[in-house]
């Protein structure tokens, strides 16, 4: 994707794009496939696939996710947004400085005159 950036896009997004990709590499990583050992989850799959009237929603989550889900229902959106930003910990985009913007304008004027 970065290979298709224009010169202007490189100046604005290179740093963020690189930090974002590094973050994704760290959190995703390689995970070897393994056989599922969760009996409760397998029971829910079986029920959903074989029951004449399956439930419209099956929830299977650890306690910590139940707490997150309940918090998301009770907290005001502003607080929930702050919690999400804190726990997700994604890299943030920083606006280019005035010097960088001025450099972009100068370079784009040179390109237009050519």
C-alpha positions as CSV (number, residue, x, y, z in Angstrom):
1,X,0.0,0.0,0.0
2,X,2.8,2.4,0.9
3,X,4.4,1.7,-2.4
4,X,1.4,3.4,-4.1
5,X,1.6,6.6,-2.0
6,X,2.2,9.8,-3.8
7,X,5.1,12.0,-2.7
8,X,2.6,14.1,-0.7
9,X,1.1,11.1,1.0
10,X,4.5,9.8,1.9
11,X,5.3,13.1,3.6
12,X,2.1,13.1,5.5
13,X,1.6,9.4,6.3
14,X,4.9,7.5,6.2
15,X,5.7,7.7,9.9
16,X,2.1,6.8,11.0
17,X,1.8,4.1,8.4
18,X,5.0,2.4,9.5
19,X,4.1,2.7,13.3
20,X,0.6,1.3,12.6
21,X,2.0,-1.7,10.6
22,X,4.6,-2.4,13.3
23,X,1.8,-2.4,15.9
24,X,-0.3,-4.8,13.9
25,X,2.7,-7.2,13.4
26,X,3.2,-7.3,17.1
27,X,-0.4,-8.0,18.1
28,X,-1.3,-10.4,15.3
29,X,1.9,-12.5,15.1
30,X,2.0,-16.1,13.9
31,X,-0.3,-18.4,15.8
32,X,0.0,-22.1,15.0
33,X,-3.3,-23.8,14.3
34,X,-4.5,-26.0,17.1
35,X,-7.4,-28.3,17.9
36,X,-10.2,-26.5,19.8
37,X,-10.4,-27.6,23.4
38,X,-13.3,-25.4,24.6
39,X,-16.2,-27.8,25.3
40,X,-18.7,-25.0,26.1
41,X,-18.0,-23.4,22.8
42,X,-18.4,-26.7,20.9
43,X,-21.7,-27.3,22.7
44,X,-23.0,-23.9,21.5
45,X,-21.8,-24.6,17.9
46,X,-23.6,-28.0,18.0
47,X,-26.8,-26.4,19.3
48,X,-26.7,-23.7,16.6
49,X,-26.2,-26.2,13.8
50,X,-28.5,-29.0,14.9
51,X,-31.4,-27.4,16.8
52,X,-34.6,-26.8,14.9
53,X,-34.9,-23.4,16.6
54,X,-31.4,-22.0,17.3
55,X,-31.0,-18.9,19.4
56,X,-30.6,-15.7,17.5
57,X,-27.5,-14.9,19.5
58,X,-24.8,-17.0,21.2
59,X,-22.4,-15.3,23.5
60,X,-19.2,-17.1,24.6
61,X,-16.7,-14.9,26.3
62,X,-14.3,-14.8,29.3
63,X,-15.3,-12.8,32.4
64,X,-13.2,-9.9,31.4
65,X,-15.0,-9.4,28.2
66,X,-18.4,-9.7,30.0
67,X,-17.2,-6.8,32.2
68,X,-16.1,-4.8,29.1
69,X,-19.5,-5.4,27.4
70,X,-21.4,-4.4,30.5
71,X,-19.3,-1.3,30.9
72,X,-20.0,-0.4,27.3
73,X,-23.7,-0.5,27.9
74,X,-23.6,1.6,31.1
75,X,-20.8,4.1,30.5
76,X,-21.4,7.4,28.6
77,X,-19.9,7.2,25.1
78,X,-17.2,9.8,26.1
79,X,-15.8,7.6,28.9
80,X,-16.1,4.4,26.7
81,X,-14.1,6.1,24.0
82,X,-11.4,7.0,26.4
83,X,-11.3,3.4,27.7
84,X,-11.1,1.9,24.2
85,X,-8.3,4.3,23.3
86,X,-6.4,3.3,26.4
87,X,-6.8,-0.5,26.1
88,X,-6.4,-0.7,22.3
89,X,-3.3,1.4,22.4
90,X,-3.1,2.0,18.6
91,X,-0.5,4.5,17.3
92,X,-1.9,8.0,16.8
93,X,-1.6,10.2,13.7
94,X,0.3,13.4,14.2
95,X,-0.3,16.4,12.0
96,X,2.7,17.5,10.0
97,X,4.5,20.6,11.4
98,X,4.2,24.0,9.7
99,X,7.7,23.4,8.2
100,X,6.6,20.1,6.6
101,X,3.4,21.7,5.2
102,X,5.5,24.6,3.8
103,X,7.9,22.2,2.2
104,X,4.9,20.3,0.6
105,X,3.5,23.6,-0.8
106,X,6.9,24.5,-2.3
107,X,7.4,21.1,-3.8
108,X,4.0,20.9,-5.3
109,X,4.5,24.4,-6.9
110,X,7.7,23.2,-8.4
111,X,5.9,20.1,-9.9
112,X,3.1,22.3,-11.3
113,X,5.6,24.7,-13.0
114,X,7.4,21.8,-14.6
